[in-house]
Amino acid sequence: VTSGDGSVLAHTLVVDRTAIGEASVVPGTLTVGAGEVLLRVDRFALTSNNVTYAVTGEALQYWRFFPTGDDTTGTPPVWGLATVVASGHAQVGVGEEWYGFLPPATHVVVRPGRVDPTGVTDASPHRAGLAGTYQRYARTAADPLHTAATADLELLHRPLFTTAFLLDDLLADETAVGGDVRTVVVTSASSKTGTALGRLLAARDGVEAVGLTSSRNVALVDGLGVFDRVLAYDEVDGLAAAVAPAALVDLAGDAGVVAAVHDVLAGALCVSLVVGVTHHDADPAARPSAGPRPTPFFAPDRVRARLRDWGPDGFAARVAAAWAPFVTWVTPLLDVRKVAGLDAAAQEWRGLVDGMVDPAEGIVVVPAAG
Ligand SMILES: NC(=O)c1ccc[n+]([C@@H]2O[C@H](COP(=O)([O-])OP(=O)(O)OC[C@H]3O[C@@H](n4cnc5c(N)ncnc54)[C@H](OP(=O)(O)O)[C@@H]3O)[C@@H](O)[C@H]2O)c1
């Protein structure tokens, strides 16, 4: 909706910072100044990753990307596709399609800094100093990972697949993880990140990948055929015979599960990576009595390191080469569910926060439809 003075009425899904399940859709007015670009958000994915952005909104600064103007509320970032509908920047044309970090909203204004044929970096002052991965928008017309036919899969899986790619790469680097890893234990194995990591690990000779998941998801994860073994969270004792050295990739963030894995693997564990918090409401009290100190893994840091090592083209080529067979494999496994409008998205968000997640399903929101 464009008013007579050139401003745009936008709607944004915002959450209560201290009770992230409480989501509402708020109206606002956007204006596009010189050097700025107005994006219409065409569609975005919602997964547990976005809930984790909200859980860690304060600590990892996710609230800073799309400020609400009020410290009690926050906009959880999402990965999506957007179209330029107004441009005050000479190198950006109306009609361009971009992929990147967006608010769950109908529209957003960004301020292009570096612009090149493959993409645009947002240089909005409120985003200064935040991780580079999140500032970059890919121009889909020049994006080797993008095809219109696989766009929904891209929204749902691309950031998570890239994380899995980086984890697989890190685990293969024995100097970085402290050993020639022979066993990799992955929690929340049913998640998109866990599934992608399992798929990549399956291609590594001599590595046993063990998926840990909720008992309700054991059969589904088993059926993926990528993990050598799948155990429920209360079957961690089954790791006792694991071949050393072992690594733990923790996507669940459940302190009790982490402590149990550390206790069983003990000296066999060479690295313990803290990656996700899908079980954000788990009791945080348990502490591991054995094994290495858990190390935080932040994908944008590893992206930066590999961009230095491989260069932007080398990085893009490696991810694209791994992505293509993954998309072919995962397409029949994921049921894409389209959600129309932000009010419906708020309802889905509440479900996600409450753990009502069907790992066989991926949610794609079309914000304008409500
Ligand atoms: N550190 C980084 O840079 C980085 C990068 C990307 C992703 N991540 C993290 O990786 C995690 C996985 O993200 P994703 O988007 O791939 O997840 P997803 O596909 O949405 O995962 C769904 C699975 O997560 C578990 N789950 C979700 N919500 C839950 C709840 N409230 N209670 C209990 N279990 C719940 C269940 O798995 P189980 O039954 O198998 O536990 C569920 O099947 C997120 O925490 C994300 O932030 C971290």
The ligand as a Gaussian input file, in Angstrom:
#p B3LYP/6-31G(d) Opt

LIG

0 1
 N       25.428000     -21.974000      15.628000
 C       25.055000     -21.681000      14.399000
 O       25.702000     -20.931000      13.685000
 C       23.796000     -22.291000      13.843000
 C       23.510000     -22.210000      12.483000
 C       22.350000     -22.827000      11.980000
 C       21.494000     -23.485000      12.847000
 N       21.799000     -23.514000      14.181000
 C       20.879000     -24.152000      15.135000
 O       20.561000     -25.483000      14.816000
 C       19.281000     -25.799000      15.418000
 C       18.425000     -26.551000      14.407000
 O       17.745000     -25.622000      13.582000
 P       16.786000     -26.118000      12.370000
 O       16.164000     -24.890000      11.813000
 O       17.568000     -27.032000      11.513000
 O       15.679000     -26.935000      13.162000
 P       14.319000     -27.635000      12.648000
 O       14.524000     -28.295000      11.350000
 O       13.173000     -26.713000      12.789000
 O       14.257000     -28.746000      13.808000
 C       13.159000     -29.390000      14.234000
 C       13.566000     -30.341000      15.356000
 O       14.094000     -29.632000      16.481000
 C       13.643000     -30.246000      17.699000
 N       12.779000     -29.267000      18.357000
 C       12.384000     -28.095000      17.825000
 N       11.697000     -27.359000      18.736000
 C       11.676000     -28.078000      19.861000
 C       11.134000     -27.846000      21.157000
 N       10.527000     -26.696000      21.479000
 N       11.287000     -28.832000      22.069000
 C       11.943000     -29.962000      21.768000
 N       12.506000     -30.213000      20.539000
 C       12.356000     -29.281000      19.617000
 C       12.993000     -31.539000      17.294000
 O       14.103000     -32.420000      17.090000
 P       14.561000     -33.666000      18.015000
 O       13.319000     -34.399000      18.389000
 O       15.432000     -34.441000      17.051000
 O       15.346000     -33.072000      19.138000
 C       12.429000     -31.154000      15.926000
 O       12.166000     -32.278000      15.113000
 C       18.687000     -24.477000      15.893000
 O       18.858000     -24.297000      17.285000
 C       19.528000     -23.474000      15.121000
 O       19.590000     -22.200000      15.695000
 C       22.914000     -22.930000      14.690000

